[in-house]
């Protein structure tokens, strides 16, 4: 008999989580409390628990010099009656302090030049993804993905540090575990009058990659998210469902076959309302949904206000209480900080768009928070954050989490009329009315066209018939034929095909430099590069003969992608509303199967493979369904004799010799530099790697 326990382990959501204890033994400054002036009561105080000065082993970065690291927590309070806060879901049900304000705190992480006068006067706000920082891993070559970087090796090539950025990160999601130095938001629980718990029928979904195991030690399905505990008296009415694909009919598992709490083999001997045991065994060939009455929702939307108020304070506070301000600086002329850019990847990219969409780019003092935002691999989706029983860790994908929130209209920066929902809206509608819109660089990978964000809806109407306008303050860049996060070492994982190594790091580095110049000097960046309906580079993925993906031996092209309907969230689990389907398009490919439109990397212009934004799960794991965030690559044959029935020319037929290959790489790199999508130093590195690469013929 196989047994699996799906953990919904309860937590005390009525209190504020205790601070994560620092594991760093040597601190130059402990317990520094920076109290805020009365005029800035939105951030009441900042407590710095740890300072490393200098950090990164004392390494120096270009003309900027050494960096130092500050780690602590910011404490804030919100006026729930202020029009900029009143839209936060449940804020009217949050506990109030004596001043009639809602209190919260967020973990804070800062990397700053030791000598701030040598920086570039810009804060790069690194929106954490499920508590994890992202900026160093995205922009730096060979940097670690640590939430507590400290060695020179952790900094990689130091790209952002050499540019002089002050890097700021803070918690905004209240349901992630604090382990591994994650940055967490500490938000109150909403209650009914008299402190009675708020309850609601909700759904938790589980997807497995092993026949049986215990999920998460108290966290939900590997999403780094604490689930809402079940109401004890409602446990007997909970339902466990399963289905073979996202859109397949749901099958009810009899209550006699599963239970909360005590498992038959005694592994969980204590009855509880937070552990789910299925004696027949959870199978990796099904999606499972637990529908139950949950309680104790966090006021999760406070995360947007917390980001707004922390960034605003660090930008605008002109006293020594500001830990980023140069010692003794009191005027704007002496202030080493002037601009702010918000950056996020994947979930955090959706978050930074959502922050702007929900009106949080204007602070309570009517000042702009971010001059620019950089949402990376966000597609047409926002987040499931400012909602009842919010679950920001969820993202509607082709297979998993398909029926969660965050993917409904609007899907565009421009304010448009949507023919499917019959609504008019846009991501910049509120900031336009506030006169607080940032400059935007929207960056998507090939995965956002197929398996993630349905990014055709960013540029095409819901019927798939026409292009949509793009505001002047927005640039859209599609990184052609890339996966969600390019792999450094191709692997199969749970997929049928090797993952996709086609990079986009070099492009985002060049475009960050362009964003800085756009904000500071008004220099326009490269024009948008995105597939469009009007030029035929955006089209339906089927029929296969029209789409034109090559018939590569051993490769099955299915045309599967992430469909979208308007959803009925009034029922649990949510369902598609019939007759409300959006037309989702994908980028047209060339004879090799590589995307034609967008920012085409040197790797794609001088290809060694076919690179896709899609991949398929292997046998025994919902075979042929979409394989997570992975793309795939299918190498070309080395010689004509080797390629057999493969319609794609071999490497030898394409390049003739190693020297011929290197010449084409040099030409492509020069072209990308001239177009503004590649920095000269990165071009030189790419050419050197090409010279060292053995093509095998």
VOGU-3710 file (C-alpha; in Angstrom, 3 decimals, decimal comma):
1> xxxxxxxxxx> 0,000/0,000/0,000  1,377/3,395/-1,002  0,950/6,363/1,219  1,492/10,054/0,762  0,837/12,862/3,189  0,097/16,257/1,669  0,944/18,751/4,375  -1,248/21,739/5,179  0,528/22,219/8,470  -1,070/24,930/10,552
11> xxxxxxxxxx> 0,713/28,052/11,577  -0,130/30,790/13,954  -1,300/33,385/11,475  -2,625/35,757/14,120  0,778/36,898/15,248  3,720/38,380/13,457  6,394/35,811/12,583  9,537/36,043/14,637  12,586/37,457/12,894  14,930/35,048/11,163
21> xxxxxxxxxx> 18,034/34,581/13,311  21,180/35,613/11,559  23,672/32,838/10,863  26,460/35,306/10,195  28,848/35,248/13,130  30,713/38,498/12,556  28,664/41,685/12,529  30,036/45,182/12,487  26,780/46,636/13,689  23,988/44,899/15,592
31> xxxxxxxxxx> 20,565/46,164/16,509  20,885/49,593/14,904  17,461/51,210/15,071  16,819/54,005/12,612  13,770/55,929/13,792  11,842/57,879/11,217  10,785/61,513/11,569  7,085/62,082/12,281  6,550/63,347/8,727  7,422/59,867/7,482
41> xxxxxxxxxx> 5,313/57,737/9,818  4,495/55,306/6,963  7,863/53,692/7,751  8,049/53,901/11,521  11,545/52,493/11,945  14,224/50,369/10,318  16,190/47,901/12,424  19,545/46,893/10,935  20,620/43,596/12,495  23,758/43,024/10,472
51> xxxxxxxxxx> 26,271/45,026/8,470  29,154/43,618/6,410  31,487/46,409/5,389  33,079/45,709/3,060  31,321/42,636/1,714  32,277/40,271/-1,137  35,570/39,588/0,581  36,623/43,223/0,256  36,621/43,094/-3,552  36,545/46,394/-5,425
61> xxxxxxxxxx> 34,252/46,897/-8,431  35,535/49,231/-11,128  35,417/52,934/-10,300  32,702/52,356/-7,674  34,974/50,537/-5,243  33,856/48,324/-2,410  30,312/47,427/-1,390  28,686/46,845/1,967  25,651/44,796/2,948  22,880/45,759/5,372
71> xxxxxxxxxx> 20,317/43,227/6,592  17,360/43,988/8,824  13,689/44,782/8,919  11,488/47,800/8,173  8,390/48,483/10,282  5,543/50,395/8,698  1,983/51,457/9,292  -0,841/52,304/6,919  -3,848/54,565/7,140  -6,633/52,263/5,890
81> xxxxxxxxxx> -8,790/55,275/5,055  -6,278/56,826/2,662  -7,478/56,444/-0,923  -4,127/54,920/-1,894  -4,565/52,145/0,702  -8,308/51,605/0,837  -8,236/49,225/-2,150  -6,151/46,681/-0,235  -8,369/43,650/0,234  -9,223/43,029/3,918
91> xxxxxxxxxx> -7,443/46,158/5,158  -10,748/47,198/6,718  -10,640/43,948/8,724  -7,039/44,277/9,931  -6,221/45,139/13,573  -5,479/48,807/14,284  -2,966/50,383/16,642  -3,711/53,333/18,911  -3,257/55,730/15,990  -5,890/53,810/13,954
101> xxxxxxxxxx> -3,256/52,463/11,596  -2,442/48,966/10,362  1,040/47,784/11,329  3,318/45,440/9,352  6,999/44,681/8,857  9,162/43,416/5,998  12,632/41,891/5,850  15,169/44,174/4,152  18,400/43,454/2,256  20,673/46,207/0,861
111> xxxxxxxxxx> 23,899/46,156/-1,166  25,346/49,661/-1,444  28,673/51,272/-2,338  30,730/51,994/0,753  31,254/55,442/-0,765  27,783/56,340/-2,054  29,142/59,331/-3,948  30,795/56,875/-6,363  27,521/55,106/-7,204  25,181/55,889/-10,112
121> xxxxxxxxxx> 22,532/57,464/-7,849  20,033/54,733/-8,686  18,295/52,164/-6,512  17,608/48,895/-8,316  14,759/47,291/-6,389  15,111/43,524/-6,735  11,585/42,135/-6,249  12,045/38,819/-4,485  10,535/35,693/-6,046  8,849/33,640/-3,313
131> xxxxxxxxxx> 11,287/35,273/-0,917  14,423/34,749/-3,028  16,543/37,536/-4,514  17,143/37,431/-8,268  19,140/40,417/-9,569  22,685/39,104/-9,153  21,841/35,748/-10,744  20,089/37,419/-13,699  22,529/40,229/-14,550  25,873/38,791/-13,418
141> xxxxxxxxxx> 27,915/36,133/-15,155  28,861/33,289/-12,775  27,149/34,835/-9,725  25,581/32,632/-7,059  21,840/32,518/-6,455  22,364/32,952/-2,710  20,072/35,170/-0,637  23,113/36,051/1,451  26,006/36,625/-0,983  29,237/37,393/0,795
151> xxxxxxxxxx> 32,271/36,153/-1,163  33,847/37,627/-4,272  32,766/34,489/-6,122  29,126/35,152/-5,124  29,310/38,453/-7,026  30,351/36,797/-10,302  31,558/39,391/-12,780  30,035/42,184/-10,647  28,104/43,802/-13,504  25,543/45,742/-11,422
161> xxxxxxxxxx> 28,162/46,696/-8,864  30,517/48,087/-11,490  27,583/50,119/-12,797  27,193/51,633/-9,325  23,678/50,455/-8,451  22,417/50,325/-4,909  20,516/47,021/-4,793  17,527/46,863/-2,485  15,284/43,869/-1,783  12,492/43,406/0,733
171> xxxxxxxxxx> 9,793/40,925/1,639  6,361/41,406/0,108  4,802/37,926/0,265  3,470/36,894/3,659  3,051/33,152/3,187  6,594/32,002/2,369  8,899/30,257/4,856  11,824/32,337/6,174  14,411/29,559/5,831  17,482/30,017/3,604
181> xxxxxxxxxx> 17,563/33,769/4,269  14,374/34,386/2,307  12,894/37,866/2,631  9,349/37,719/3,996  6,478/40,126/4,593  4,993/39,983/8,102  1,354/40,990/7,722  -1,677/40,824/10,017  -4,497/38,304/9,745  -7,889/39,719/8,810
191> xxxxxxxxxx> -10,760/38,920/11,189  -14,455/39,577/11,503  -15,696/41,959/14,245  -14,922/40,616/17,682  -11,922/38,689/16,378  -13,969/35,919/14,806  -11,997/34,111/12,072  -12,787/34,752/8,428  -13,504/31,541/6,504  -13,916/30,717/2,830
201> xxxxxxxxxx> -14,208/27,681/0,549  -10,862/27,471/-1,284  -8,830/25,044/-3,399  -5,273/23,742/-2,983  -3,698/21,890/-5,906  -0,926/19,279/-5,906  1,234/17,934/-8,723  3,674/15,088/-8,057  6,906/13,900/-9,633  7,227/10,786/-7,456
211> xxxxxxxxxx> 4,726/8,019/-6,752  4,477/8,874/-3,055  6,126/11,317/-0,679  5,399/13,965/1,919  4,977/17,424/0,471  6,890/20,359/1,823  6,999/19,893/5,632  4,141/22,290/6,090  4,265/23,971/2,706  1,978/23,547/-0,228
221> xxxxxxxxxx> 3,020/21,463/-3,214  6,585/22,751/-3,506  5,423/26,340/-4,066  7,144/27,729/-0,947  3,736/28,794/0,282  2,080/28,113/3,631  -1,459/26,952/2,907  -4,420/28,290/4,819  -5,418/25,863/7,598  -8,716/24,035/7,345
231> xxxxxxxxxx> -11,594/24,967/9,631  -11,821/21,954/11,977  -15,585/21,657/11,865  -15,543/21,714/8,044  -13,055/18,895/7,546  -15,717/16,240/6,977  -17,101/18,233/4,049  -13,769/18,623/2,220  -13,410/17,033/-1,210  -10,361/15,492/-2,891
241> xxxxxxxxxx> -10,488/15,529/-6,698  -8,149/14,406/-9,443  -7,875/14,866/-13,197  -5,477/13,709/-15,916  -4,878/17,137/-17,495  -5,762/20,726/-16,710  -8,959/20,595/-18,803  -9,920/16,963/-18,188  -13,083/16,102/-16,211  -12,604/16,006/-12,446
251> xxxxxxxxxx> -12,968/12,686/-10,641  -14,143/12,716/-7,024  -12,056/10,476/-4,755  -14,367/8,873/-2,158  -13,916/10,277/1,342  -13,432/6,705/2,555  -10,159/6,555/0,558  -8,463/9,565/2,137  -8,463/11,525/5,373  -7,106/14,520/7,187
261> xxxxxxxxxx> -4,594/13,714/9,860  -4,006/10,167/11,062  -2,555/7,849/8,401  -3,154/4,069/8,447  0,553/3,212/8,738  1,026/5,457/11,751  3,376/7,914/10,033  1,081/10,739/11,129  -0,455/9,285/14,287  -1,872/12,550/15,608
271> xxxxxxxxxx> -5,241/13,543/14,127  -5,108/17,024/12,596  -6,813/19,286/10,097  -3,636/20,001/8,175  -2,280/16,691/6,827  -3,965/14,809/3,997  -3,404/11,066/3,669  -4,438/9,100/0,587  -3,958/5,395/1,236  -4,173/4,420/-2,436
281> xxxxxxxxxx> -1,137/6,578/-3,133  -0,785/9,830/-5,014  0,145/9,241/-8,654  2,374/11,509/-10,763  -0,089/10,974/-13,632  -2,796/13,110/-12,022  -3,425/16,631/-10,801  -5,035/16,681/-7,337  -7,282/19,374/-5,877  -8,302/19,639/-2,253
291> xxxxxxxxxx> -11,448/21,740/-1,840  -11,960/22,759/1,773  -12,996/25,628/4,043  -9,900/27,598/5,003  -9,477/30,309/7,611  -7,224/33,169/8,724  -6,419/35,087/5,506  -3,448/37,423/5,553  -3,897/41,011/4,382  -1,541/40,120/1,535
301> xxxxxxxxxx> -2,091/43,284/-0,509  -0,112/45,184/2,133  2,916/43,898/0,229  2,332/46,477/-2,518  2,105/49,325/0,006  5,165/48,021/1,864  7,249/48,098/-1,326  5,926/51,541/-2,194  6,649/53,045/1,212  10,099/51,512/1,688
311> xxxxxxxxxx> 11,385/52,539/-1,750  9,808/55,979/-1,385  11,386/56,514/2,008  14,857/55,518/0,855  14,509/57,790/-2,183  13,083/60,891/-0,558  14,030/61,005/3,122  16,702/63,694/3,490  17,985/62,975/6,995  20,674/60,777/8,496
321> xxxxxxxxxx> 17,904/58,344/9,450  18,021/57,110/5,856  20,623/54,307/5,751  21,328/55,021/2,070  22,011/58,717/2,476  25,590/59,931/2,612  26,632/61,033/6,073  25,743/64,654/6,633  23,872/65,095/3,328  20,861/67,327/3,879
331> xxxxxxxxxx> 19,927/68,702/0,472  18,900/67,210/-2,834  22,067/68,558/-4,413  24,188/66,491/-2,026  21,929/63,438/-2,176  23,700/60,459/-3,799  20,313/58,919/-4,671  17,956/60,236/-7,306  16,314/57,453/-9,329  14,656/54,088/-8,729
341> xxxxxxxxxx> 14,136/51,105/-11,046  11,968/48,126/-10,146  13,118/44,752/-11,481  11,428/41,360/-11,222  11,765/37,972/-12,894  8,796/35,624/-13,434  6,542/35,884/-10,348  8,323/39,052/-9,264  8,069/40,482/-12,788  4,324/39,999/-12,604
351> xxxxxxxxxx> 4,390/41,640/-9,174  6,110/44,837/-10,309  3,540/45,221/-13,121  0,723/44,527/-10,664  2,073/47,166/-8,269  1,831/49,780/-11,010  -1,561/48,492/-12,219  -3,062/48,729/-8,728  -1,935/52,319/-8,263  1,014/51,838/-5,901
361> xxxxxxxxxx> 3,592/53,766/-7,955  2,402/56,908/-6,188  3,153/57,300/-2,492  0,997/58,994/0,136  2,997/62,163/-0,429  1,931/62,085/-4,116  5,464/61,296/-5,303  6,456/58,786/-7,978  8,082/55,636/-6,561  9,713/53,950/-9,601
371> xxxxxxxxxx> 11,051/55,903/-12,582  11,269/52,665/-14,545  10,251/49,035/-14,236  11,769/45,915/-15,790  9,314/43,001/-15,736  11,169/39,944/-17,030  9,314/36,817/-18,267  5,910/37,961/-16,986  3,814/37,550/-20,155  0,237/38,816/-20,025
381> xxxxxxxxxx> -0,304/37,840/-16,380  -0,326/39,743/-13,095  -0,334/38,163/-9,600  -2,835/36,585/-7,240  -1,836/38,943/-4,408  -4,422/41,597/-3,562  -7,282/39,149/-3,167  -9,309/37,238/-0,602  -7,242/34,268/0,585  -4,496/35,398/-1,778
391> xxxxxxxxxx> -1,971/32,864/-3,071  0,841/34,845/-4,766  2,914/31,686/-5,234  0,409/30,382/-7,772  0,654/31,142/-11,521  -1,865/29,794/-14,076  0,090/27,444/-16,351  -0,987/25,003/-19,088  -0,960/22,119/-16,609  -0,510/23,123/-12,989
401> xxxxxxxxxx> -2,402/25,924/-11,180  -4,434/26,494/-14,338  -7,520/27,700/-12,470  -5,967/30,168/-10,051  -6,189/33,956/-10,349  -3,830/36,476/-11,906  -4,472/35,876/-15,624  -7,734/37,696/-16,275  -8,111/40,930/-18,279  -6,334/43,390/-18,565
411> xxxxxxxxxx> -3,387/41,939/-20,486  -1,890/45,135/-21,978  -0,120/48,336/-21,015  -2,417/50,414/-23,213  -5,989/50,934/-22,059  -8,148/48,997/-24,523  -11,601/47,476/-24,942  -11,515/43,682/-24,583  -13,949/41,893/-26,928  -14,068/38,792/-24,693
421> xxxxxxxxxx> -14,700/40,251/-21,225  -16,450/43,358/-22,648  -14,332/45,495/-20,296  -12,047/48,470/-20,837  -8,794/48,651/-18,863  -4,987/48,550/-19,064  -2,006/48,076/-16,784  -1,141/51,788/-16,975  -4,696/53,106/-16,572  -4,368/54,048/-12,893
431> xxxxxxxxxx> -0,862/55,486/-13,035  -1,930/57,541/-16,067  -4,725/59,095/-13,996  -2,234/59,643/-11,168  0,406/61,115/-13,507  2,772/58,521/-12,029  3,601/56,059/-14,814  7,139/54,685/-15,024  9,111/53,921/-18,144  8,689/50,227/-18,935
441> xxxxxxxxxx> 10,861/47,590/-20,553  8,846/44,393/-20,844  11,067/41,358/-21,461  9,659/37,938/-22,386  11,192/34,587/-23,255  9,876/32,062/-25,756  8,230/30,194/-22,903  5,829/33,094/-22,304  4,457/32,519/-25,805  3,747/28,829/-25,243
451> xxxxxxxxxx> 3,655/27,565/-21,691  3,404/30,528/-19,399  2,133/33,992/-19,947  0,186/33,881/-23,244  2,222/36,898/-24,288  0,456/37,352/-27,636  -2,274/39,081/-25,601  0,212/41,845/-24,725  0,266/42,910/-28,390  -2,799/41,317/-30,045
461> xxxxxxxxxx> -6,520/41,603/-29,371  -8,363/38,734/-27,684  -9,687/37,523/-31,047  -6,158/37,271/-32,471  -7,025/39,498/-35,406  -5,178/42,789/-34,960  -2,241/44,537/-33,308  -2,791/46,613/-30,178  -1,202/50,011/-29,435  1,941/50,289/-27,312
471> xxxxxxxxxx> 2,315/53,457/-25,171  5,301/55,727/-25,817  6,779/55,010/-22,379  6,794/51,240/-23,046  9,236/49,020/-24,900  8,438/45,356/-25,566  11,297/42,932/-26,190  10,776/39,257/-26,998  13,867/37,078/-26,556  13,285/34,704/-29,439
481> xxxxxxxxxx> 13,441/30,920/-28,941  14,429/30,997/-25,268  13,055/29,146/-22,270  11,783/30,772/-19,062  15,240/30,755/-17,476  17,951/29,578/-19,918  19,916/26,598/-18,700  23,693/26,644/-18,414  23,884/22,832/-18,621  21,124/21,226/-20,718
491> xxxxxxxxxx> 19,342/18,444/-18,860  16,240/16,270/-19,256  14,829/16,563/-15,743  11,263/15,230/-15,974  11,054/16,240/-19,652  11,365/14,259/-22,872  13,840/16,636/-24,469  17,005/18,434/-23,402  16,402/21,896/-21,949  17,160/25,108/-23,848
501> xxxxxxxxxx> 20,536/26,910/-23,371  19,818/29,845/-25,739  20,732/32,847/-23,526  19,158/36,245/-22,981  21,392/37,554/-20,153  23,490/39,608/-22,575  20,383/41,354/-23,908  19,029/42,286/-20,474  22,435/43,713/-19,501  22,504/45,931/-22,579
511> xxxxxxxxxx> 18,881/46,969/-22,118  19,410/47,861/-18,450  22,135/50,266/-19,587  19,631/51,642/-22,107  16,957/52,021/-19,417  19,360/53,979/-17,228  20,149/56,322/-20,123  16,439/56,658/-20,934  15,647/57,714/-17,365  18,683/59,888/-16,684
521> xxxxxxxxxx> 19,440/61,436/-20,068  16,208/60,976/-22,009  18,015/58,882/-24,621  15,509/56,629/-26,363  16,238/52,879/-26,161  15,953/50,497/-29,134  12,475/50,238/-30,627  10,257/47,377/-29,455  10,937/43,957/-30,959  8,002/41,636/-30,520
531> xxxxxxxxxx> 6,077/39,304/-32,833  3,028/40,976/-34,395  -0,136/39,914/-36,176  0,277/42,519/-38,903  3,616/41,211/-40,210  2,696/37,533/-39,962  5,177/36,717/-37,180  2,376/35,939/-34,705  0,004/33,146/-35,663  -1,954/30,079/-34,427
541> xxxxxxxxxx> 0,267/27,063/-33,599  -1,925/24,720/-35,622  -2,417/23,310/-38,189  1,146/22,048/-38,170  1,564/22,274/-41,948  0,762/25,996/-41,884  2,792/26,786/-38,785  5,803/25,090/-40,341  7,731/23,465/-37,505  10,204/21,074/-39,178
551> xxxxxxxxxx> 9,682/17,317/-38,974  12,728/16,497/-36,847  13,272/12,740/-36,427  12,225/11,623/-32,933  10,525/14,934/-32,081  6,764/15,284/-31,684  5,298/18,728/-32,298  1,845/19,043/-30,677  1,094/22,773/-30,824  -0,038/22,683/-27,185
561> xxxxxxxxxx> -0,004/26,029/-25,406  -1,625/27,764/-22,449  -5,284/28,342/-23,308  -7,339/31,093/-21,636  -11,009/31,550/-20,796  -12,768/33,921/-18,463  -13,000/31,940/-15,222  -15,831/31,521/-12,774  -14,242/32,061/-9,358  -17,594/31,880/-7,548
571> xxxxxxxxxx> -17,310/28,078/-7,519  -14,572/25,859/-6,104  -12,569/24,661/-7,826  -12,929/27,513/-10,359  -14,055/26,668/-13,885  -13,836/28,066/-17,404  -16,948/29,903/-18,563  -18,021/28,368/-21,906  -17,939/30,701/-24,889  -15,322/33,052/-23,416
581> xxxxxxxxxx> -12,152/31,681/-25,029  -9,309/34,029/-25,970  -7,312/33,404/-29,140  -3,724/32,803/-28,041  -1,100/33,095/-30,791  2,564/32,027/-30,916  5,649/33,281/-32,826  6,161/32,073/-36,403  9,260/29,925/-36,910  11,782/29,580/-39,733
591> xxxxxxxxxx> 12,752/26,371/-41,536  14,917/25,346/-38,553  12,010/25,783/-36,125  13,513/28,918/-34,568  11,488/32,079/-33,930  11,692/34,681/-36,678  10,735/37,824/-34,739  12,098/39,429/-31,587  15,575/39,973/-30,198  17,539/37,113/-31,747
601> xxxxxxxxxx> 20,664/36,312/-29,739  23,976/35,570/-31,429  23,295/31,933/-30,516  20,059/32,076/-32,520  21,506/34,007/-35,455  24,328/31,465/-35,760  22,492/28,394/-34,462  23,762/24,977/-33,500  20,250/23,678/-32,722  16,546/24,298/-32,933
611> xxxxxxxxxx> 15,555/26,136/-29,742  11,979/26,157/-28,423  9,997/27,695/-25,586  8,137/24,391/-25,063  9,013/20,913/-23,848  7,004/17,802/-22,950  6,796/15,643/-19,832  8,163/12,140/-20,162  6,342/8,834/-19,746  4,948/8,153/-16,292
621> xxxxxxxxxx> 4,635/11,866/-15,505  1,547/12,950/-17,483  3,360/12,204/-20,719  3,321/14,857/-23,471  1,800/17,512/-21,204  3,685/20,798/-20,881  6,917/20,342/-18,938  6,955/23,180/-16,448  8,948/26,285/-17,384  11,355/24,376/-19,607
631> xxxxxxxxxx> 11,996/24,818/-23,278  13,935/22,370/-25,429  16,736/22,236/-27,952  17,329/19,777/-30,778  20,958/19,834/-32,032  21,762/19,878/-35,722  23,650/16,954/-37,194  27,384/17,555/-37,576  27,632/16,458/-41,211  25,305/15,854/-44,149
641> xxxxxxxxxx> 25,957/12,111/-43,887  24,842/12,104/-40,255  21,598/14,009/-40,660  19,761/11,369/-42,675  16,072/12,363/-42,882  16,495/15,528/-40,820  15,402/18,458/-43,051  17,696/20,905/-41,212  21,153/21,459/-42,758  24,072/20,084/-40,761
651> xxxxxxxxxx> 26,712/22,229/-39,072  29,204/21,443/-41,823  26,719/22,442/-44,537  25,959/25,702/-42,737  29,424/26,883/-41,762  31,922/24,866/-43,802  34,610/25,105/-41,140  35,310/26,270/-37,616  36,661/29,531/-39,059  33,462/30,018/-41,060
661> xxxxxxxxxx> 31,401/29,575/-37,906  33,510/32,081/-35,942  33,228/34,648/-38,762  29,424/34,451/-38,631  29,471/34,802/-34,835  31,650/37,922/-35,145  29,256/39,433/-37,701  26,188/38,679/-35,587  27,801/40,083/-32,451  28,810/43,302/-34,226
671> xxxxxxxxxx> 25,267/43,706/-35,507  23,770/43,255/-32,047  26,155/45,816/-30,560  25,179/48,351/-33,220  21,484/47,720/-32,542  21,853/48,195/-28,782  21,148/44,608/-27,696  24,709/43,643/-26,789  27,487/45,396/-24,887  30,990/45,378/-26,425
681> xxxxxxxxxx> 32,500/43,411/-23,517  29,836/40,724/-23,839  30,352/40,595/-27,599  34,078/39,970/-27,107  33,321/37,159/-24,630  30,834/35,521/-27,033  33,360/35,585/-29,877  36,062/34,100/-27,630  33,706/31,278/-26,605  32,949/30,596/-30,279
691> xxxxxxx> 36,663/30,286/-31,051  37,048/27,799/-28,218  33,984/25,739/-29,148  34,593/22,427/-30,880  31,839/21,832/-33,437  32,949/18,268/-33,998  33,422/18,193/-37,769
//
